[in-house]
Amino acid sequence: MTRTRRHFLATSAAAAGAITLLPFEVRAAAHASDQFDTPGGPITVHPVAHASFVMETPVGAIYVDPVGDPAQYEGFPAPDLILITHEHGDHFKLDTLQALAGEGSKIITNPAVFAKLPEEMQKVATALANGDSDEVGAVKLEAIPAYNLTEERRKFHPQGRDNGYVLSFESFRIYISGDTEDIPEMRGLKDIDLAFVCMNLPFTMDVEAAASAVAEFAPRFVYPYHYRGRDGGTQDPETFAKMIGAETEVRLAPWYG
């Protein structure tokens, strides 16, 4: 990935001092994004929906779990790097991936998703298993385990299959949870600047478990995301925000419009 390949979008309302806990409808109307200053340059986060988001970084555009209508990604730079955490339909959709991936787009997946890619796409993709690492340009990537601990939830995300990711841009480190509970590997993370932490039932964890884990690994900033569930399993991100101590700043975003 190279800095000159893409034109970055203008910086967001957050860079001008938007309040972290703006109501969702206000942020959605403003197409709200957040900018984070790093030693290598600014990183701008654009929530798309549920578990999908785009980051504009000093080394290119990174798409995370892009699913849904490709039109949702219009206006963003074409992806230099695409990360896929696992095979569930709210994280991986082949048609969307094929529509968005362009010439030069690098794809990182877990092995289960890699096996589902067509042969031509596998040529530009890399499978990382739990514990593996890679470098894409100046970005260092680590595949972090993502799985369920609770007995009745293990069928959703068995241990050893799915990935979270840690991305390192020089000294600025980003954690993307994927679908997981508050596993020891999450609680043991160190020096995380920005985190994206899932919470919904029955598939991942409740708001209390998510807040407890975040309090333990203490990122500088955290987005609660992937928080709508089924049968009353939706978790409240504002409740999560109230449970987080002063060490971590919570960013609420319009993941659901």
N, C-alpha and C positions, 0 to 999 in steps of 0.2 A: 504494500500500500504506500502511496506517496501523497504528500500534502498537496501537490499541484494538480492532481487528477480530477478533483471535484471543486465546485464552487459551493462554499458553505452558506447556509441560510443566515439571515440576519439574526443577531442575538435576541433573546426573548424578553418578555416582560419581566421575568424574574431578575434578569441582569440589571434592570432599572429599579430594583428594590421592591418587587411584589412581595406581599406578606405570605409566609409559608402556608398558613391555614386558610387561604381564601376559599369561600364556598365553591363546590364543584361547578355549579352552573356558571359562575362568574369566570372561572378559569377556562372552562370549555368555550365560552363565548369569545374569549380573548386568544383562543388557540394557544393556551399557556404551555410554555416549556421552561426549563430551568437551566441556567448556565453555571458551571462549576469551574473555577480557576484552578489550573494545575501548573506545575513547574514547566511542563512542555507546551502549554497553551490551553485555551478554554475547551471544555467538553459541554455540549448542549444536549439535554435529554428531551426527547419528544415522545410522550406516551401516545400509543395508537389505540389499543384496546386490550383489556384483560391481562394477558401476559406478553403482548407484543409491543415493542418500542424500538425507536431509532435513536442512536447516539451519533452526533457529529463530533468528531475528535480531531486532534492535530494531525492524525495520520490517515484520516478517511472516515467514511460513514459505516457504522456498524448496525446491522439489523439483528434483533433478538427475537426468536420464535415468531417470524412473520407468518400470519395466517389471515384469512378473511379475504375480502375483495381487494385486489391489487390497487383499485382506485383510492383506497385509504392511504396509500403511500405516495400519491401524487404530490409533487412539490418538494419532496425530500431528495437529497442527492442519491444517485444510484449506489447500491451497496458495494463497498470494498470488501467487507467481511460480513458473513451471515453465521450466526450461532444458533444451533438448535439443541434444546436440552433433552427432548425425548419425543416419543412417537404419538402421543395423544393428539387428537384433532384440534385442540385449542393451543397447540404448540407447533405442530407440524402438519402442513397441507402441501402436498407435492405440486398441485396446480398453481398455488400462490408462489411457491418457491421458484418454479420454472418461469413464471411471469416476471418476477423481480430480479432474479440473478442475471447479471449481464456478463459480457466479456471481461475477464479479469476479476470477477467476484470470487473470493475464497470462501469455502463453506467448511465449518467445523461442526461435527455432530457426535453423538454417542454411537457406538457400534450398531445398535439396533436400528437406528434411523439410516445409517450409512448403507445397511443391507437393503433398505427399501428404495434407495435412489437408483435411477436408471444408469446404465453403464457410462454414458457420456458425462453425466453429472458427477459420478464417482471419481472421474479423472481430475476434477478440480476441488474435490472434497477430501477432508481428513477425518478419520474416526479417532476420537480420544476416549479411552476407557477411564473409569475412576482412577485418579492418581496420576494420569498421564499429563504431560505438558507439551507446549509447542510455542513457537514464535512466528508471528505474522508481521513482517516488517519490524517496527519498533515495539509492537505489543507482545507481551508475554502472557500466555494463557495457561491456566491450570484447570483440569477437570476435577471438580469437587463432587463427592458422592451426594446423591439426592434420593431419599427413600423414606418409606413409612416405618415407624416404630410400633404403632398400635396394631395389635393382632388383626383386628377386623379390617384394617386399612392396608395391610401389606400387599393385598392383591392388586391395588392400584399402582403402587410404585415399589416393586421388590428391590431389595438391596443389591447393588452391583450393576444395575441396568442403566439408570438415568444419570444425567449430569446436572450439576450446577457449574458455574464458572467463576474464576477469579481472573480479572484482566489487570495487568500492571502497565501503566503508562509512566515510565520513569518511576517516581516515588508515589504516584497516585494510584490506589488500588480499588477496583470495583468488584463487588460480589453480586452475582445473579443466582438466586436460589433455585430456579426451576421449581418443580413440585416436590416438596419434602416436608417432613416434620422437623422438629427442633433437635436434630441429630447431633451427636458429639462433634462431628466434623464441622458443623456450622458453629457450634458454641466455642470451638477451639480456634476459630479464625483470628488472625492477628493483623493489626495495622490496616484495617479496611477503612477507606475514606467514604465510599458511597456503596450502599447496599440496596438491593431490590428483594423484598422478603414476601413470600406468598402466605396466604391464610384463607382457607375455606374448608368447609366440611361437606361430605365425608372424606374428601380427597387429600387434604394436607393436614393443617393444624388449626386450632382455634386462636383467637386473638391473644389469649393469656399466654399460650405457649410461644407464640411469635414474639410477643413483647419480652418474655423472660429470656429467650435466646438473644435477642438484640441487646438487652441490657448486659448480657454476659460478654459478647464480643465487641460491643460498643463502637460501631462505626460512627464516623463524624456526621453522616447524613444517611437517612433511610427512606425509601419509598415503600409503603405497604401496597402490594398489588395482587392481582389474581385472588380477589377476596369475595367474589360471588360464588355461592355454592348451590346445593339443592336441598329441598326438604327442610328449609330453615337454616341451612348451613352457611349462609352469607355472614361474613364478619364485618364489623364496623371499623373503618380505618380511623375515624375520629376518636373512637374509644381507645384504639391502639395508641394513637398520638398522646392521649392523656396519661397513658401508662409508662411512657418512655421518659427517662430522666434527662437532666440537663446536658449530659455528655453527648447526646445524639439529637440532631435536629431532624424532625420528621417533615417530609415533603408529601403533601396530599395532591393528587393529580386526577384529572377527569378520565379515568380509564374506561368508563362506561358512558361517556358522552354527557 
